[in-house]
């Protein structure tokens, strides 16, 4: 596996984690849970966007997985 494949793999994992955090945010029933999910979501987004920049590609967090 070359470096570009590894970066894409890492980006895809960050994208999956971002989708998970979006669901957690939607399911959160307290302000504390919403705040925690929002922070994690922002972190996952930043990682994915940085990897997109490195790869000079665009990933879509709204696109269905698979």
mmCIF file as Biopython writes it, N, C-alpha, C and O atoms, coordinates in Angstrom:
data_model
#
loop_
_atom_site.group_PDB
_atom_site.id
_atom_site.type_symbol
_atom_site.label_atom_id
_atom_site.label_alt_id
_atom_site.label_comp_id
_atom_site.label_asym_id
_atom_site.label_entity_id
_atom_site.label_seq_id
_atom_site.pdbx_PDB_ins_code
_atom_site.Cartn_x
_atom_site.Cartn_y
_atom_site.Cartn_z
_atom_site.occupancy
_atom_site.B_iso_or_equiv
_atom_site.auth_seq_id
_atom_site.auth_asym_id
_atom_site.pdbx_PDB_model_num
ATOM 1   N N  . UNK A ? 1  ? 0.855   -1.171 0.000  1.0 0.0 1  A 1 
ATOM 2   C CA . UNK A ? 1  ? 0.000   0.000  0.000  1.0 0.0 1  A 1 
ATOM 3   C C  . UNK A ? 1  ? 0.906   1.241  0.000  1.0 0.0 1  A 1 
ATOM 4   O O  . UNK A ? 1  ? 1.746   1.407  0.885  1.0 0.0 1  A 1 
ATOM 5   N N  . UNK A ? 2  ? 0.725   2.096  -0.993 1.0 0.0 2  A 1 
ATOM 6   C CA . UNK A ? 2  ? 1.567   3.289  -1.051 1.0 0.0 2  A 1 
ATOM 7   C C  . UNK A ? 2  ? 1.006   4.399  -0.157 1.0 0.0 2  A 1 
ATOM 8   O O  . UNK A ? 2  ? -0.084  4.271  0.402  1.0 0.0 2  A 1 
ATOM 9   N N  . UNK A ? 3  ? 1.747   5.460  -0.036 1.0 0.0 3  A 1 
ATOM 10  C CA . UNK A ? 3  ? 1.378   6.542  0.878  1.0 0.0 3  A 1 
ATOM 11  C C  . UNK A ? 3  ? 0.030   7.162  0.510  1.0 0.0 3  A 1 
ATOM 12  O O  . UNK A ? 3  ? -0.745  7.521  1.397  1.0 0.0 3  A 1 
ATOM 13  N N  . UNK A ? 4  ? -0.255  7.291  -0.778 1.0 0.0 4  A 1 
ATOM 14  C CA . UNK A ? 4  ? -1.521  7.900  -1.207 1.0 0.0 4  A 1 
ATOM 15  C C  . UNK A ? 4  ? -2.703  7.020  -0.838 1.0 0.0 4  A 1 
ATOM 16  O O  . UNK A ? 4  ? -3.754  7.517  -0.435 1.0 0.0 4  A 1 
ATOM 17  N N  . UNK A ? 5  ? -2.531  5.717  -0.976 1.0 0.0 5  A 1 
ATOM 18  C CA . UNK A ? 5  ? -3.591  4.794  -0.568 1.0 0.0 5  A 1 
ATOM 19  C C  . UNK A ? 5  ? -3.816  4.867  0.933  1.0 0.0 5  A 1 
ATOM 20  O O  . UNK A ? 5  ? -4.955  4.822  1.398  1.0 0.0 5  A 1 
ATOM 21  N N  . UNK A ? 6  ? -2.744  4.978  1.683  1.0 0.0 6  A 1 
ATOM 22  C CA . UNK A ? 6  ? -2.855  5.085  3.141  1.0 0.0 6  A 1 
ATOM 23  C C  . UNK A ? 6  ? -3.562  6.378  3.540  1.0 0.0 6  A 1 
ATOM 24  O O  . UNK A ? 6  ? -4.383  6.387  4.457  1.0 0.0 6  A 1 
ATOM 25  N N  . UNK A ? 7  ? -3.238  7.462  2.849  1.0 0.0 7  A 1 
ATOM 26  C CA . UNK A ? 7  ? -3.906  8.736  3.136  1.0 0.0 7  A 1 
ATOM 27  C C  . UNK A ? 7  ? -5.399  8.656  2.801  1.0 0.0 7  A 1 
ATOM 28  O O  . UNK A ? 7  ? -6.234  9.157  3.555  1.0 0.0 7  A 1 
ATOM 29  N N  . UNK A ? 8  ? -5.728  8.038  1.690  1.0 0.0 8  A 1 
ATOM 30  C CA . UNK A ? 8  ? -7.148  7.869  1.329  1.0 0.0 8  A 1 
ATOM 31  C C  . UNK A ? 8  ? -7.866  6.993  2.356  1.0 0.0 8  A 1 
ATOM 32  O O  . UNK A ? 8  ? -9.003  7.275  2.734  1.0 0.0 8  A 1 
ATOM 33  N N  . UNK A ? 9  ? -7.199  5.938  2.801  1.0 0.0 9  A 1 
ATOM 34  C CA . UNK A ? 9  ? -7.771  5.066  3.820  1.0 0.0 9  A 1 
ATOM 35  C C  . UNK A ? 9  ? -8.043  5.852  5.105  1.0 0.0 9  A 1 
ATOM 36  O O  . UNK A ? 9  ? -9.113  5.730  5.700  1.0 0.0 9  A 1 
ATOM 37  N N  . UNK A ? 10 ? -7.075  6.651  5.521  1.0 0.0 10 A 1 
ATOM 38  C CA . UNK A ? 10 ? -7.230  7.466  6.730  1.0 0.0 10 A 1 
ATOM 39  C C  . UNK A ? 10 ? -8.361  8.474  6.554  1.0 0.0 10 A 1 
ATOM 40  O O  . UNK A ? 10 ? -9.148  8.693  7.475  1.0 0.0 10 A 1 
ATOM 41  N N  . UNK A ? 11 ? -8.446  9.091  5.366  1.0 0.0 11 A 1 
ATOM 42  C CA . UNK A ? 11 ? -9.511  10.054 5.090  1.0 0.0 11 A 1 
ATOM 43  C C  . UNK A ? 11 ? -10.877 9.375  5.136  1.0 0.0 11 A 1 
ATOM 44  O O  . UNK A ? 11 ? -11.835 9.922  5.683  1.0 0.0 11 A 1 
ATOM 45  N N  . UNK A ? 12 ? -10.956 8.182  4.559  1.0 0.0 12 A 1 
ATOM 46  C CA . UNK A ? 12 ? -12.222 7.455  4.554  1.0 0.0 12 A 1 
ATOM 47  C C  . UNK A ? 12 ? -12.645 7.061  5.966  1.0 0.0 12 A 1 
ATOM 48  O O  . UNK A ? 12 ? -13.831 7.097  6.293  1.0 0.0 12 A 1 
ATOM 49  N N  . UNK A ? 13 ? -11.685 6.690  6.795  1.0 0.0 13 A 1 
ATOM 50  C CA . UNK A ? 13 ? -11.988 6.371  8.195  1.0 0.0 13 A 1 
ATOM 51  C C  . UNK A ? 13 ? -12.463 7.623  8.935  1.0 0.0 13 A 1 
ATOM 52  O O  . UNK A ? 13 ? -13.393 7.548  9.738  1.0 0.0 13 A 1 
ATOM 53  N N  . UNK A ? 14 ? -11.838 8.762  8.675  1.0 0.0 14 A 1 
ATOM 54  C CA . UNK A ? 14 ? -12.269 10.016 9.284  1.0 0.0 14 A 1 
ATOM 55  C C  . UNK A ? 14 ? -13.676 10.379 8.817  1.0 0.0 14 A 1 
ATOM 56  O O  . UNK A ? 14 ? -14.480 10.891 9.596  1.0 0.0 14 A 1 
ATOM 57  N N  . UNK A ? 15 ? -13.966 10.118 7.564  1.0 0.0 15 A 1 
ATOM 58  C CA . UNK A ? 15 ? -15.300 10.376 7.017  1.0 0.0 15 A 1 
ATOM 59  C C  . UNK A ? 15 ? -16.341 9.494  7.703  1.0 0.0 15 A 1 
ATOM 60  O O  . UNK A ? 15 ? -17.425 9.971  8.040  1.0 0.0 15 A 1 
ATOM 61  N N  . UNK A ? 16 ? -16.032 8.233  7.911  1.0 0.0 16 A 1 
ATOM 62  C CA . UNK A ? 16 ? -16.941 7.336  8.628  1.0 0.0 16 A 1 
ATOM 63  C C  . UNK A ? 16 ? -17.166 7.816  10.057 1.0 0.0 16 A 1 
ATOM 64  O O  . UNK A ? 16 ? -18.292 7.807  10.554 1.0 0.0 16 A 1 
ATOM 65  N N  . UNK A ? 17 ? -16.095 8.231  10.705 1.0 0.0 17 A 1 
ATOM 66  C CA . UNK A ? 17 ? -16.209 8.731  12.077 1.0 0.0 17 A 1 
ATOM 67  C C  . UNK A ? 17 ? -17.024 10.023 12.114 1.0 0.0 17 A 1 
ATOM 68  O O  . UNK A ? 17 ? -17.778 10.258 13.058 1.0 0.0 17 A 1 
ATOM 69  N N  . UNK A ? 18 ? -16.875 10.847 11.100 1.0 0.0 18 A 1 
ATOM 70  C CA . UNK A ? 18 ? -17.662 12.085 11.013 1.0 0.0 18 A 1 
ATOM 71  C C  . UNK A ? 18 ? -19.152 11.756 10.905 1.0 0.0 18 A 1 
ATOM 72  O O  . UNK A ? 18 ? -19.978 12.395 11.557 1.0 0.0 18 A 1 
ATOM 73  N N  . UNK A ? 19 ? -19.490 10.777 10.096 1.0 0.0 19 A 1 
ATOM 74  C CA . UNK A ? 19 ? -20.897 10.369 9.969  1.0 0.0 19 A 1 
ATOM 75  C C  . UNK A ? 19 ? -21.434 9.858  11.311 1.0 0.0 19 A 1 
ATOM 76  O O  . UNK A ? 19 ? -22.569 10.149 11.688 1.0 0.0 19 A 1 
ATOM 77  N N  . UNK A ? 20 ? -20.607 9.096  12.020 1.0 0.0 20 A 1 
ATOM 78  C CA . UNK A ? 20 ? -21.002 8.596  13.336 1.0 0.0 20 A 1 
ATOM 79  C C  . UNK A ? 20 ? -21.276 9.748  14.285 1.0 0.0 20 A 1 
ATOM 80  O O  . UNK A ? 20 ? -22.274 9.737  15.006 1.0 0.0 20 A 1 
ATOM 81  N N  . UNK A ? 21 ? -20.399 10.744 14.289 1.0 0.0 21 A 1 
ATOM 82  C CA . UNK A ? 21 ? -20.588 11.894 15.175 1.0 0.0 21 A 1 
ATOM 83  C C  . UNK A ? 21 ? -21.824 12.698 14.792 1.0 0.0 21 A 1 
ATOM 84  O O  . UNK A ? 21 ? -22.519 13.212 15.668 1.0 0.0 21 A 1 
ATOM 85  N N  . UNK A ? 22 ? -22.108 12.816 13.491 1.0 0.0 22 A 1 
ATOM 86  C CA . UNK A ? 22 ? -23.337 13.498 13.062 1.0 0.0 22 A 1 
ATOM 87  C C  . UNK A ? 22 ? -24.564 12.774 13.624 1.0 0.0 22 A 1 
ATOM 88  O O  . UNK A ? 22 ? -25.520 13.416 14.057 1.0 0.0 22 A 1 
ATOM 89  N N  . UNK A ? 23 ? -24.537 11.449 13.616 1.0 0.0 23 A 1 
ATOM 90  C CA . UNK A ? 23 ? -25.658 10.685 14.159 1.0 0.0 23 A 1 
ATOM 91  C C  . UNK A ? 23 ? -25.749 10.861 15.663 1.0 0.0 23 A 1 
ATOM 92  O O  . UNK A ? 23 ? -26.844 11.009 16.207 1.0 0.0 23 A 1 
ATOM 93  N N  . UNK A ? 24 ? -24.606 10.847 16.340 1.0 0.0 24 A 1 
ATOM 94  C CA . UNK A ? 24 ? -24.610 11.060 17.793 1.0 0.0 24 A 1 
ATOM 95  C C  . UNK A ? 24 ? -25.161 12.434 18.138 1.0 0.0 24 A 1 
ATOM 96  O O  . UNK A ? 24 ? -25.901 12.590 19.109 1.0 0.0 24 A 1 
ATOM 97  N N  . UNK A ? 25 ? -24.798 13.422 17.340 1.0 0.0 25 A 1 
ATOM 98  C CA . UNK A ? 25 ? -25.300 14.779 17.562 1.0 0.0 25 A 1 
ATOM 99  C C  . UNK A ? 25 ? -26.818 14.806 17.388 1.0 0.0 25 A 1 
ATOM 100 O O  . UNK A ? 25 ? -27.528 15.423 18.183 1.0 0.0 25 A 1 
ATOM 101 N N  . UNK A ? 26 ? -27.307 14.141 16.355 1.0 0.0 26 A 1 
ATOM 102 C CA . UNK A ? 26 ? -28.746 14.096 16.116 1.0 0.0 26 A 1 
ATOM 103 C C  . UNK A ? 26 ? -29.485 13.357 17.239 1.0 0.0 26 A 1 
ATOM 104 O O  . UNK A ? 26 ? -30.620 13.698 17.570 1.0 0.0 26 A 1 
ATOM 105 N N  . UNK A ? 27 ? -28.838 12.351 17.814 1.0 0.0 27 A 1 
ATOM 106 C CA . UNK A ? 27 ? -29.465 11.540 18.857 1.0 0.0 27 A 1 
ATOM 107 C C  . UNK A ? 27 ? -29.287 12.115 20.266 1.0 0.0 27 A 1 
ATOM 108 O O  . UNK A ? 27 ? -29.935 11.652 21.204 1.0 0.0 27 A 1 
ATOM 109 N N  . UNK A ? 28 ? -28.425 13.106 20.421 1.0 0.0 28 A 1 
ATOM 110 C CA . UNK A ? 28 ? -28.123 13.650 21.748 1.0 0.0 28 A 1 
ATOM 111 C C  . UNK A ? 28 ? -29.378 14.260 22.363 1.0 0.0 28 A 1 
ATOM 112 O O  . UNK A ? 28 ? -30.102 15.016 21.714 1.0 0.0 28 A 1 
ATOM 113 N N  . UNK A ? 29 ? -29.620 13.917 23.627 1.0 0.0 29 A 1 
ATOM 114 C CA . UNK A ? 29 ? -30.812 14.431 24.282 1.0 0.0 29 A 1 
ATOM 115 C C  . UNK A ? 29 ? -30.511 15.415 25.409 1.0 0.0 29 A 1 
ATOM 116 O O  . UNK A ? 29 ? -31.424 15.878 26.093 1.0 0.0 29 A 1 
ATOM 117 N N  . UNK A ? 30 ? -29.245 15.732 25.599 1.0 0.0 30 A 1 
ATOM 118 C CA . UNK A ? 30 ? -28.879 16.755 26.583 1.0 0.0 30 A 1 
ATOM 119 C C  . UNK A ? 30 ? -27.882 17.722 25.953 1.0 0.0 30 A 1 
ATOM 120 O O  . UNK A ? 30 ? -27.218 17.400 24.968 1.0 0.0 30 A 1 
ATOM 121 N N  . UNK A ? 31 ? -27.794 18.892 26.532 1.0 0.0 31 A 1 
ATOM 122 C CA . UNK A ? 31 ? -26.853 19.889 26.039 1.0 0.0 31 A 1 
ATOM 123 C C  . UNK A ? 31 ? -25.417 19.387 26.138 1.0 0.0 31 A 1 
ATOM 124 O O  . UNK A ? 31 ? -24.609 19.627 25.241 1.0 0.0 31 A 1 
ATOM 125 N N  . UNK A ? 32 ? -25.103 18.695 27.220 1.0 0.0 32 A 1 
ATOM 126 C CA . UNK A ? 32 ? -23.747 18.182 27.406 1.0 0.0 32 A 1 
ATOM 127 C C  . UNK A ? 32 ? -23.385 17.186 26.298 1.0 0.0 32 A 1 
ATOM 128 O O  . UNK A ? 32 ? -22.278 17.226 25.760 1.0 0.0 32 A 1 
ATOM 129 N N  . UNK A ? 33 ? -24.318 16.296 25.963 1.0 0.0 33 A 1 
ATOM 130 C CA . UNK A ? 33 ? -24.055 15.332 24.891 1.0 0.0 33 A 1 
ATOM 131 C C  . UNK A ? 33 ? -23.950 16.033 23.545 1.0 0.0 33 A 1 
ATOM 132 O O  . UNK A ? 33 ? -23.113 15.664 22.721 1.0 0.0 33 A 1 
ATOM 133 N N  . UNK A ? 34 ? -24.780 17.031 23.313 1.0 0.0 34 A 1 
ATOM 134 C CA . UNK A ? 34 ? -24.706 17.800 22.068 1.0 0.0 34 A 1 
ATOM 135 C C  . UNK A ? 34 ? -23.375 18.521 21.952 1.0 0.0 34 A 1 
ATOM 136 O O  . UNK A ? 34 ? -22.750 18.514 20.892 1.0 0.0 34 A 1 
ATOM 137 N N  . UNK A ? 35 ? -22.943 19.144 23.040 1.0 0.0 35 A 1 
ATOM 138 C CA . UNK A ? 35 ? -21.664 19.858 23.029 1.0 0.0 35 A 1 
ATOM 139 C C  . UNK A ? 35 ? -20.497 18.911 22.751 1.0 0.0 35 A 1 
ATOM 140 O O  . UNK A ? 35 ? -19.612 19.223 21.954 1.0 0.0 35 A 1 
ATOM 141 N N  . UNK A ? 36 ? -20.503 17.763 23.406 1.0 0.0 36 A 1 
ATOM 142 C CA . UNK A ? 36 ? -19.425 16.788 23.207 1.0 0.0 36 A 1 
ATOM 143 C C  . UNK A ? 36 ? -19.407 16.281 21.767 1.0 0.0 36 A 1 
ATOM 144 O O  . UNK A ? 36 ? -18.346 16.187 21.149 1.0 0.0 36 A 1 
ATOM 145 N N  . UNK A ? 37 ? -20.576 15.959 21.242 1.0 0.0 37 A 1 
ATOM 146 C CA . UNK A ? 37 ? -20.654 15.471 19.862 1.0 0.0 37 A 1 
ATOM 147 C C  . UNK A ? 37 ? -20.226 16.559 18.880 1.0 0.0 37 A 1 
ATOM 148 O O  . UNK A ? 37 ? -19.583 16.261 17.873 1.0 0.0 37 A 1 
ATOM 149 N N  . UNK A ? 38 ? -20.572 17.803 19.157 1.0 0.0 38 A 1 
ATOM 150 C CA . UNK A ? 38 ? -20.188 18.912 18.279 1.0 0.0 38 A 1 
ATOM 151 C C  . UNK A ? 38 ? -18.673 19.077 18.223 1.0 0.0 38 A 1 
ATOM 152 O O  . UNK A ? 38 ? -18.109 19.314 17.155 1.0 0.0 38 A 1 
ATOM 153 N N  . UNK A ? 39 ? -18.022 18.952 19.363 1.0 0.0 39 A 1 
ATOM 154 C CA . UNK A ? 39 ? -16.562 19.073 19.400 1.0 0.0 39 A 1 
ATOM 155 C C  . UNK A ? 39 ? -15.916 17.931 18.628 1.0 0.0 39 A 1 
ATOM 156 O O  . UNK A ? 39 ? -14.988 18.143 17.848 1.0 0.0 39 A 1 
ATOM 157 N N  . UNK A ? 40 ? -16.409 16.728 18.852 1.0 0.0 40 A 1 
ATOM 158 C CA . UNK A ? 40 ? -15.854 15.580 18.125 1.0 0.0 40 A 1 
ATOM 159 C C  . UNK A ? 40 ? -16.113 15.702 16.631 1.0 0.0 40 A 1 
ATOM 160 O O  . UNK A ? 40 ? -15.244 15.374 15.823 1.0 0.0 40 A 1 
ATOM 161 N N  . UNK A ? 41 ? -17.298 16.170 16.258 1.0 0.0 41 A 1 
ATOM 162 C CA . UNK A ? 41 ? -17.626 16.350 14.847 1.0 0.0 41 A 1 
ATOM 163 C C  . UNK A ? 41 ? -16.692 17.366 14.201 1.0 0.0 41 A 1 
ATOM 164 O O  . UNK A ? 41 ? -16.180 17.130 13.107 1.0 0.0 41 A 1 
ATOM 165 N N  . UNK A ? 42 ? -16.469 18.483 14.864 1.0 0.0 42 A 1 
ATOM 166 C CA . UNK A ? 42 ? -15.565 19.506 14.318 1.0 0.0 42 A 1 
ATOM 167 C C  . UNK A ? 42 ? -14.153 18.956 14.143 1.0 0.0 42 A 1 
ATOM 168 O O  . UNK A ? 42 ? -13.480 19.270 13.161 1.0 0.0 42 A 1 
ATOM 169 N N  . UNK A ? 43 ? -13.709 18.148 15.080 1.0 0.0 43 A 1 
ATOM 170 C CA . UNK A ? 43 ? -12.381 17.546 14.986 1.0 0.0 43 A 1 
ATOM 171 C C  . UNK A ? 43 ? -12.299 16.580 13.806 1.0 0.0 43 A 1 
ATOM 172 O O  . UNK A ? 43 ? -11.335 16.604 13.041 1.0 0.0 43 A 1 
ATOM 173 N N  . UNK A ? 44 ? -13.310 15.736 13.667 1.0 0.0 44 A 1 
ATOM 174 C CA . UNK A ? 44 ? -13.333 14.778 12.551 1.0 0.0 44 A 1 
ATOM 175 C C  . UNK A ? 44 ? -13.368 15.512 11.211 1.0 0.0 44 A 1 
ATOM 176 O O  . UNK A ? 44 ? -12.696 15.111 10.262 1.0 0.0 44 A 1 
ATOM 177 N N  . UNK A ? 45 ? -14.158 16.591 11.138 1.0 0.0 45 A 1 
ATOM 178 C CA . UNK A ? 45 ? -14.239 17.376 9.909  1.0 0.0 45 A 1 
ATOM 179 C C  . UNK A ? 45 ? -12.882 17.975 9.561  1.0 0.0 45 A 1 
ATOM 180 O O  . UNK A ? 45 ? -12.464 17.948 8.403  1.0 0.0 45 A 1 
ATOM 181 N N  . UNK A ? 46 ? -12.201 18.508 10.554 1.0 0.0 46 A 1 
ATOM 182 C CA . UNK A ? 46 ? -10.900 19.136 10.314 1.0 0.0 46 A 1 
ATOM 183 C C  . UNK A ? 46 ? -9.898  18.117 9.779  1.0 0.0 46 A 1 
ATOM 184 O O  . UNK A ? 46 ? -9.134  18.411 8.859  1.0 0.0 46 A 1 
ATOM 185 N N  . UNK A ? 47 ? -9.905  16.923 10.357 1.0 0.0 47 A 1 
ATOM 186 C CA . UNK A ? 47 ? -8.997  15.870 9.896  1.0 0.0 47 A 1 
ATOM 187 C C  . UNK A ? 47 ? -9.325  15.488 8.457  1.0 0.0 47 A 1 
ATOM 188 O O  . UNK A ? 47 ? -8.432  15.404 7.614  1.0 0.0 47 A 1 
ATOM 189 N N  . UNK A ? 48 ? -10.608 15.257 8.177  1.0 0.0 48 A 1 
ATOM 190 C CA . UNK A ? 48 ? -11.004 14.865 6.825  1.0 0.0 48 A 1 
ATOM 191 C C  . UNK A ? 48 ? -10.659 15.949 5.812  1.0 0.0 48 A 1 
ATOM 192 O O  . UNK A ? 48 ? -10.139 15.651 4.737  1.0 0.0 48 A 1 
ATOM 193 N N  . UNK A ? 49 ? -10.943 17.195 6.146  1.0 0.0 49 A 1 
ATOM 194 C CA . UNK A ? 49 ? -10.656 18.291 5.226  1.0 0.0 49 A 1 
ATOM 195 C C  . UNK A ? 49 ? -9.154  18.455 4.993  1.0 0.0 49 A 1 
ATOM 196 O O  . UNK A ? 49 ? -8.728  18.761 3.879  1.0 0.0 49 A 1 
ATOM 197 N N  . UNK A ? 50 ? -8.357  18.253 6.033  1.0 0.0 50 A 1 
ATOM 198 C CA . UNK A ? 50 ? -6.903  18.330 5.865  1.0 0.0 50 A 1 
ATOM 199 C C  . UNK A ? 50 ? -6.413  17.226 4.930  1.0 0.0 50 A 1 
ATOM 200 O O  . UNK A ? 50 ? -5.571  17.470 4.066  1.0 0.0 50 A 1 
ATOM 201 N N  . UNK A ? 51 ? -6.939  16.018 5.102  1.0 0.0 51 A 1 
ATOM 202 C CA . UNK A ? 51 ? -6.550  14.918 4.221  1.0 0.0 51 A 1 
ATOM 203 C C  . UNK A ? 51 ? -7.038  15.160 2.797  1.0 0.0 51 A 1 
ATOM 204 O O  . UNK A ? 51 ? -6.336  14.834 1.840  1.0 0.0 51 A 1 
ATOM 205 N N  . UNK A ? 52 ? -8.230  15.728 2.648  1.0 0.0 52 A 1 
ATOM 206 C CA . UNK A ? 52 ? -8.707  16.117 1.310  1.0 0.0 52 A 1 
ATOM 207 C C  . UNK A ? 52 ? -7.736  17.103 0.667  1.0 0.0 52 A 1 
ATOM 208 O O  . UNK A ? 52 ? -7.406  16.974 -0.512 1.0 0.0 52 A 1 
ATOM 209 N N  . UNK A ? 53 ? -7.282  18.080 1.435  1.0 0.0 53 A 1 
ATOM 210 C CA . UNK A ? 53 ? -6.333  19.070 0.909  1.0 0.0 53 A 1 
ATOM 211 C C  . UNK A ? 53 ? -5.030  18.406 0.475  1.0 0.0 53 A 1 
ATOM 212 O O  . UNK A ? 53 ? -4.504  18.711 -0.595 1.0 0.0 53 A 1 
ATOM 213 N N  . UNK A ? 54 ? -4.515  17.511 1.290  1.0 0.0 54 A 1 
ATOM 214 C CA . UNK A ? 54 ? -3.273  16.816 0.962  1.0 0.0 54 A 1 
ATOM 215 C C  . UNK A ? 54 ? -3.440  15.999 -0.318 1.0 0.0 54 A 1 
ATOM 216 O O  . UNK A ? 54 ? -2.558  15.976 -1.175 1.0 0.0 54 A 1 
ATOM 217 N N  . UNK A ? 55 ? -4.588  15.330 -0.429 1.0 0.0 55 A 1 
ATOM 218 C CA . UNK A ? 55 ? -4.852  14.480 -1.586 1.0 0.0 55 A 1 
ATOM 219 C C  . UNK A ? 55 ? -5.334  15.263 -2.802 1.0 0.0 55 A 1 
ATOM 220 O O  . UNK A ? 55 ? -5.414  14.719 -3.904 1.0 0.0 55 A 1 
ATOM 221 N N  . UNK A ? 56 ? -5.653  16.536 -2.602 1.0 0.0 56 A 1 
ATOM 222 C CA . UNK A ? 56 ? -6.239  17.378 -3.649 1.0 0.0 56 A 1 
ATOM 223 C C  . UNK A ? 56 ? -7.503  16.717 -4.201 1.0 0.0 56 A 1 
ATOM 224 O O  . UNK A ? 56 ? -7.718  16.641 -5.411 1.0 0.0 56 A 1 
ATOM 225 N N  . UNK A ? 57 ? -8.337  16.240 -3.258 1.0 0.0 57 A 1 
ATOM 226 C CA . UNK A ? 57 ? -9.596  15.599 -3.581 1.0 0.0 57 A 1 
ATOM 227 C C  . UNK A ? 57 ? -10.689 16.194 -2.687 1.0 0.0 57 A 1 
ATOM 228 O O  . UNK A ? 57 ? -10.408 16.928 -1.739 1.0 0.0 57 A 1 
ATOM 229 N N  . UNK A ? 58 ? -11.920 15.863 -3.007 1.0 0.0 58 A 1 
ATOM 230 C CA . UNK A ? 58 ? -13.042 16.309 -2.184 1.0 0.0 58 A 1 
ATOM 231 C C  . UNK A ? 58 ? -13.875 15.097 -1.795 1.0 0.0 58 A 1 
ATOM 232 O O  . UNK A ? 58 ? -14.283 14.307 -2.647 1.0 0.0 58 A 1 
ATOM 233 N N  . UNK A ? 59 ? -14.121 14.961 -0.502 1.0 0.0 59 A 1 
ATOM 234 C CA . UNK A ? 59 ? -15.005 13.898 -0.029 1.0 0.0 59 A 1 
ATOM 235 C C  . UNK A ? 59 ? -16.300 14.550 0.434  1.0 0.0 59 A 1 
ATOM 236 O O  . UNK A ? 59 ? -16.317 15.712 0.840  1.0 0.0 59 A 1 
ATOM 237 N N  . UNK A ? 60 ? -17.366 13.797 0.367  1.0 0.0 60 A 1 
ATOM 238 C CA . UNK A ? 60 ? -18.691 14.319 0.694  1.0 0.0 60 A 1 
ATOM 239 C C  . UNK A ? 60 ? -19.231 13.610 1.925  1.0 0.0 60 A 1 
ATOM 240 O O  . UNK A ? 60 ? -19.584 12.433 1.850  1.0 0.0 60 A 1 
ATOM 241 N N  . UNK A ? 61 ? -19.305 14.309 3.066  1.0 0.0 61 A 1 
ATOM 242 C CA . UNK A ? 61 ? -19.790 13.656 4.282  1.0 0.0 61 A 1 
ATOM 243 C C  . UNK A ? 61 ? -21.279 13.313 4.215  1.0 0.0 61 A 1 
ATOM 244 O O  . UNK A ? 61 ? -21.756 12.502 5.009  1.0 0.0 61 A 1 
ATOM 245 N N  . UNK A ? 62 ? -22.007 13.905 3.299  1.0 0.0 62 A 1 
ATOM 246 C CA . UNK A ? 62 ? -23.434 13.638 3.173  1.0 0.0 62 A 1 
ATOM 247 C C  . UNK A ? 62 ? -23.732 12.449 2.277  1.0 0.0 62 A 1 
ATOM 248 O O  . UNK A ? 62 ? -24.851 11.937 2.280  1.0 0.0 62 A 1 
ATOM 249 N N  . UNK A ? 63 ? -22.741 12.001 1.508  1.0 0.0 63 A 1 
ATOM 250 C CA . UNK A ? 63 ? -22.919 10.867 0.609  1.0 0.0 63 A 1 
ATOM 251 C C  . UNK A ? 63 ? -23.039 9.581  1.426  1.0 0.0 63 A 1 
ATOM 252 O O  . UNK A ? 63 ? -22.340 9.415  2.426  1.0 0.0 63 A 1 
ATOM 253 N N  . UNK A ? 64 ? -23.904 8.686  1.015  1.0 0.0 64 A 1 
ATOM 254 C CA . UNK A ? 64 ? -24.072 7.411  1.714  1.0 0.0 64 A 1 
ATOM 255 C C  . UNK A ? 64 ? -22.786 6.616  1.678  1.0 0.0 64 A 1 
ATOM 256 O O  . UNK A ? 64 ? -22.084 6.598  0.667  1.0 0.0 64 A 1 
ATOM 257 N N  . UNK A ? 65 ? -22.478 5.954  2.789  1.0 0.0 65 A 1 
ATOM 258 C CA . UNK A ? 65 ? -21.305 5.085  2.858  1.0 0.0 65 A 1 
ATOM 259 C C  . UNK A ? 65 ? -21.535 3.850  2.012  1.0 0.0 65 A 1 
ATOM 260 O O  . UNK A ? 65 ? -22.657 3.353  1.907  1.0 0.0 65 A 1 
ATOM 261 N N  . UNK A ? 66 ? -20.463 3.360  1.408  1.0 0.0 66 A 1 
ATOM 262 C CA . UNK A ? 66 ? -20.576 2.120  0.659  1.0 0.0 66 A 1 
ATOM 263 C C  . UNK A ? 66 ? -20.578 2.398  -0.751 1.0 0.0 66 A 1 
ATOM 264 O O  . UNK A ? 66 ? -20.666 1.476  -1.562 1.0 0.0 66 A 1 
#
